[in-house]
Amino acid sequence: MLKNIPKNLSPELLKILMEMGHADELIIADGNFPAASNAKNLVRCDGLGVPEILESILKLFPTDTHAEYGFGIMQVVPGDDVEPVIWETYKEIIAAAKAENQKIEEIERFAFYERAKKAYAIVATSEEALYANILLKKGVVKG
């Protein structure tokens, strides 16, 4: 065991986070996202929600200060009568973590899928909230 590692981060997920380099992208996906069919590297976090995984990852994960956005969320599809209240939760978690780049990009649905296919990894959760997928862009650890 190690000290100060959030208990909901599996050894597999920690390995993925360690392998990622500057500008690599990570998707934390809700339960509806086609994670298995889109992932180069898939990490299952069944039974967990996106907010708790996001909060834990941000304790270890620097966000990219050289990119315009450190995060991305999937835009609501025109015509869907959905107000993703979980986005406010994400903003609170990101602010509390003092992420280096807190700017959040809204990405069109199919463009988000394309980014997910190119992402270093997708973390599949059991999150039930709609439009709860979030992209994180890794930055540099500064000594």
URBEL-V24276 format. One record per backbone hydrogen bond with DSSP energy under -1.0 kcal/mol. CO is the residue of the C=O (numbers start at 0). NH is the residue of the N-H. Records with the same first field share a line. If there is no record, write none. Layout:
CO=NH / NH
This chain:
5=8
9=13
10=14
11=15
12=16
13=17
14=18
15=19
20=23
23=137
24=119 / 120
25=135
26=122
27=133
28=124
29=32
32=34
34=37 / 38
40=121
42=123
44=47
47=125
48=52
49=53
50=54
51=55
52=56
53=57
55=58
56=59 / 60
61=138
69=136
70=104
71=134
72=106
76=79
79=81
82=84
83=86
84=87
85=89
86=90
87=91
88=92
89=93
90=94
91=95
92=96
93=98
94=97
102=69 / 70
104=72
106=74
107=111
108=112
109=113
110=114
111=115
112=116
113=117
114=118
120=26
121=42
122=28
123=44
126=30
133=27
134=71
135=25
136=63
137=22
